[in-house]
Each structure stands twice: as C-alpha cells, then as structure tokens.
Amino acid sequence: MSTMYQIGDVTIHRIVEDEAPFEAASSFLPNLTAQQLAESRSWMAPAAMDPVTDQLIFCFQSYLVVTPHHKILIDTCVGNDKERPGRGAWHQNKSTRYMAALGAAGFGVGDIDAVMCTHLHVDHVGWNTRLEDGQWVPTFPNARYLFAERELEYWTARNADTPIGPMVDSVLPIVAAGRADVVRSDSAFGDHIRLQPTPGHTPDHFAVQIGRGIQTDAVVTGDLIHSPLQARYPELQMRVDFDPVQAVATRRAFLEGYCDTATLCCMAHFPSPSVSLIKRWGDGFRCDPVA
C-alpha cells in the first residue's frame, strides 16, 4: 500500500510493508495500568487495538520524502530473507508487499538518493539490504545511508560482544560497502530536511523534520512514540526503551512542541492513515488522523 501527502513542493509517500495486531498493550507498555487500558478501549478499538485481544494494531512502513532535489527513504521496515527466529512472521519473510508499494508510488530501488534510519532496531533497517548470491548487498544501489553517530557506535560495540541479527545483515554490510554516512543526530540534509535529536528509545534516536528552511511542515517520528496510547499518556514506557525516563521526557517535549500546530506528524507504527495532527487532551494529547 502507498498513500501520498503533498506539502508545497514536497511529497510524502507511505510505503507500507504490513499492518496487523502486534502485541498486547499491557506487555508492550508495561507501566500501563488496568484503569488506563479500560478507559482507552472505547477510543482505541478497533482501529488501534483489537477489541478481543487488546493487541495494539501496528503499521510497519517507510516514509518516502520527495523534495525538488532528493528522494529520501526514512526507515526500511523488516525486510526479506532475514533470520529472525524469535519474531514469527518476520523470520525468513518472503513478502512482495513492500516492493509492490514502492512501485505503486512510482519509484524503483534505483531512484532513492538517501536512506535515513531513525534508529537501528530490527524493524527499521530490514530493507537496507537484500540477499544476492548469498551476500547482503544494499537494496538501494544509488543511495547514501545516514546513521546517527552515537547510535551506530553503540550497536556496533554491542554486536562485537554478541552478534545482533539486524546489525549483521542490515547495517554493517552497508558500512562495509562504503555506502554509510555517519552523521550527528541534529544534521541537515539539503534545504528541506533536518534531523531532530529524540533520544530515549535508543541512545541516538532522531526524528526527521520536513520543510524548507526552518519551517517544519511535517515530521517523521520514528519510535519516540509507538501508539496513540502514548499520546494520551506520555508517561507510558515501551518495554525495550534504552532510557525509559529520557524516552518519556523526549515524547512529552515532542508532543508539546507540535501540539496545536499544522505540522503533519508521520508516525512510524500508528494504524492507517498513520499521519496525525497533535491536539491537547487533558494532561496528555490526542492524535487526529489526517487522511
């Protein structure tokens, strides 16, 4: 599936790999209270939470940003042929959906100028590479891949101690191929793209601001927020946050910063349409979908 948003001279395409119930809200967000869950069912289900299982509905997708000068793919989902034995449908995936969505948007792998990974978790780097003659090679042959410096350093060190699947097959092959650009998480790319440091979920996570000059017409969040529940209750921590306290502070600051503005917030995992405007809701926030 591919959908498009037009903002001035920039277009943003959603390139969807999968959308389905993913994990029970109470395990994914371990400090979610029974009362918060009960109070949220009426507005979360069925679009954002399965009403029978309380599993959060997640979308796995890339955002393809087309400026007058560049075609930039932000995050690359799960990918194909990867060894993910503990992750069910992700293990040795053979799906054609992602590439079909890219084609439906009017693009091929050779059209992408840059790939930006907001962080280096397994479901954000998978299509960085593809399997060719038993070797992992860059999926997007003409692209430079941007990784945040401290993010790459952290995961490279972890991988040296114990091999980490997505590092082995989806990140380090990009470095070995000479296609990686290691950048600060507050860098700019051309005159339409700026990185916004949003640490907490991982050490050097970034969001991507879109707009000419200093104007932010849209922002791609990465995993600083996973579910509309974390907008209503920004204190809800995701179970693998690197620094849960920092993640909460980052999320609240982000939501405060974009609340009641016209900035389109392109959420990584929110159910379709995934793009929202942030509004205040009591002590928290709500995310109004933008179709």
Secondary structure, DSSP 4 states (H G I P E B T S, - for coil): -EEEEEETTEEEEEEEEEEEEEEEHHHHSTT--HHHHHHHHHHHTTTTB-TTT-EEEEEEEEEEEE-SS-EEEE---S-SS---TTSGGGTT----HHHHHHHHTT--GGG--EEE-SS--GGGTGGGEEEETTEEEESSTT-EEEEEHHHHHHHHHHHHHS--HHIIIIIHHHHHTT-EEEE-TT-EETTTEEEEE--SSSTT-EEEEESSTT--SEEE-GGG--STHHHHSTTPPPTT-SSHHHHHHHHHHHHHHHTTSS-EEE-SSSSTT-EEEEEEETTEEEEEE--
